Amino acid sequence: MSTGGERVRLEGLYVRVSGSSGQESSLEAQESELRATSSGVIVKVFRDRASGLREDRPGLNGLLRAVADGSVTVVRVTHEHRLARFGVGWLKHLLAVHGVTLEVLHPNKLGGREELLEDFVSLVTTFAGRLYGMRSAENRRRLLAESRQCQAGDR
């Protein structure tokens, strides 16, 4: 697919928020910014509402399928961490194997120490959230079990 020796830009836009609710405006803002700066054909917008640490994200999986079948030649994101919190180097390599480029609208300008600190804080925040979520779920189960015992004792 080329026009006068130039490859047609078939863009896959990837947007992600870490929460499952309340961040719809952030998804829309990311998509709007990517659309406004597009210089090719937007094939599809791939969306996820999940942590950048999760490996099984439907939007990312769909994007990778589109890369593998050749329907996308450029992957665009607003920030690199939207694609993944860690392992972006592997994803870049995978894209390159398929002849696909990654374009980051706002590249990270931090130095080595600042970037490492930002990654560390992100990692701690994510795992603390998971831990509190697990603890909250355990507390809900315990309270439900206790309320059932109380109800059984009232009979």
Contacts in CASP RR format, 6 or more apart in sequence:
PFRMAT RR
TARGET T0000
AUTHOR 0000-0000-0000
METHOD contacts of the structure
MODEL  1
MSTGGERVRLEGLYVRVSGSSGQESSLEAQESELRATSSGVIVKVFRDRA
SGLREDRPGLNGLLRAVADGSVTVVRVTHEHRLARFGVGWLKHLLAVHGV
TLEVLHPNKLGGREELLEDFVSLVTTFAGRLYGMRSAENRRRLLAESRQC
QAGDR
1 7 0 8 1.000
1 8 0 8 1.000
1 10 0 8 1.000
2 8 0 8 1.000
7 73 0 8 1.000
8 40 0 8 1.000
8 41 0 8 1.000
8 73 0 8 1.000
9 39 0 8 1.000
9 40 0 8 1.000
9 41 0 8 1.000
9 73 0 8 1.000
9 74 0 8 1.000
10 40 0 8 1.000
10 41 0 8 1.000
10 43 0 8 1.000
10 70 0 8 1.000
10 71 0 8 1.000
10 72 0 8 1.000
10 73 0 8 1.000
10 74 0 8 1.000
11 38 0 8 1.000
11 40 0 8 1.000
11 41 0 8 1.000
11 42 0 8 1.000
11 43 0 8 1.000
11 72 0 8 1.000
11 73 0 8 1.000
11 74 0 8 1.000
11 75 0 8 1.000
11 76 0 8 1.000
12 42 0 8 1.000
12 43 0 8 1.000
12 44 0 8 1.000
12 45 0 8 1.000
12 46 0 8 1.000
12 63 0 8 1.000
12 66 0 8 1.000
12 72 0 8 1.000
12 74 0 8 1.000
12 75 0 8 1.000
12 76 0 8 1.000
13 31 0 8 1.000
13 34 0 8 1.000
13 35 0 8 1.000
13 38 0 8 1.000
13 42 0 8 1.000
13 44 0 8 1.000
13 45 0 8 1.000
13 46 0 8 1.000
13 76 0 8 1.000
13 77 0 8 1.000
14 45 0 8 1.000
14 46 0 8 1.000
14 48 0 8 1.000
14 59 0 8 1.000
14 60 0 8 1.000
14 63 0 8 1.000
14 75 0 8 1.000
14 76 0 8 1.000
14 77 0 8 1.000
14 82 0 8 1.000
14 83 0 8 1.000
15 27 0 8 1.000
15 30 0 8 1.000
15 31 0 8 1.000
15 34 0 8 1.000
15 45 0 8 1.000
15 46 0 8 1.000
15 47 0 8 1.000
15 48 0 8 1.000
15 77 0 8 1.000
15 78 0 8 1.000
15 82 0 8 1.000
16 27 0 8 1.000
16 30 0 8 1.000
16 47 0 8 1.000
16 48 0 8 1.000
16 49 0 8 1.000
16 50 0 8 1.000
16 52 0 8 1.000
16 57 0 8 1.000
16 60 0 8 1.000
16 82 0 8 1.000
16 83 0 8 1.000
17 23 0 8 1.000
17 26 0 8 1.000
17 27 0 8 1.000
17 48 0 8 1.000
17 49 0 8 1.000
18 49 0 8 1.000
18 50 0 8 1.000
18 51 0 8 1.000
18 52 0 8 1.000
18 126 0 8 1.000
19 49 0 8 1.000
19 50 0 8 1.000
19 51 0 8 1.000
20 49 0 8 1.000
20 50 0 8 1.000
21 49 0 8 1.000
23 49 0 8 1.000
27 47 0 8 1.000
27 49 0 8 1.000
30 77 0 8 1.000
30 78 0 8 1.000
30 82 0 8 1.000
31 45 0 8 1.000
31 47 0 8 1.000
33 78 0 8 1.000
33 105 0 8 1.000
34 45 0 8 1.000
34 76 0 8 1.000
34 77 0 8 1.000
34 78 0 8 1.000
34 105 0 8 1.000
35 42 0 8 1.000
37 76 0 8 1.000
37 105 0 8 1.000
38 76 0 8 1.000
40 74 0 8 1.000
43 66 0 8 1.000
43 71 0 8 1.000
43 72 0 8 1.000
44 66 0 8 1.000
44 72 0 8 1.000
46 59 0 8 1.000
46 60 0 8 1.000
46 62 0 8 1.000
46 63 0 8 1.000
46 66 0 8 1.000
47 59 0 8 1.000
48 57 0 8 1.000
48 58 0 8 1.000
48 59 0 8 1.000
48 60 0 8 1.000
50 57 0 8 1.000
51 85 0 8 1.000
51 126 0 8 1.000
52 81 0 8 1.000
52 84 0 8 1.000
52 85 0 8 1.000
52 126 0 8 1.000
53 84 0 8 1.000
53 85 0 8 1.000
53 86 0 8 1.000
53 123 0 8 1.000
53 126 0 8 1.000
60 83 0 8 1.000
60 84 0 8 1.000
63 72 0 8 1.000
63 75 0 8 1.000
64 94 0 8 1.000
66 72 0 8 1.000
67 75 0 8 1.000
67 94 0 8 1.000
67 95 0 8 1.000
67 98 0 8 1.000
67 100 0 8 1.000
68 98 0 8 1.000
70 98 0 8 1.000
70 100 0 8 1.000
72 100 0 8 1.000
73 99 0 8 1.000
73 100 0 8 1.000
73 101 0 8 1.000
74 100 0 8 1.000
74 101 0 8 1.000
74 102 0 8 1.000
74 103 0 8 1.000
75 83 0 8 1.000
75 95 0 8 1.000
75 100 0 8 1.000
75 101 0 8 1.000
75 102 0 8 1.000
75 103 0 8 1.000
76 102 0 8 1.000
76 103 0 8 1.000
76 104 0 8 1.000
76 105 0 8 1.000
77 83 0 8 1.000
77 102 0 8 1.000
77 103 0 8 1.000
77 104 0 8 1.000
77 105 0 8 1.000
78 104 0 8 1.000
78 105 0 8 1.000
78 106 0 8 1.000
79 104 0 8 1.000
79 105 0 8 1.000
79 106 0 8 1.000
79 108 0 8 1.000
80 88 0 8 1.000
80 104 0 8 1.000
80 107 0 8 1.000
80 108 0 8 1.000
81 88 0 8 1.000
81 108 0 8 1.000
81 122 0 8 1.000
83 91 0 8 1.000
83 102 0 8 1.000
84 91 0 8 1.000
85 119 0 8 1.000
85 122 0 8 1.000
85 123 0 8 1.000
85 126 0 8 1.000
86 119 0 8 1.000
86 123 0 8 1.000
91 102 0 8 1.000
92 102 0 8 1.000
95 101 0 8 1.000
95 102 0 8 1.000
108 115 0 8 1.000
110 118 0 8 1.000
END
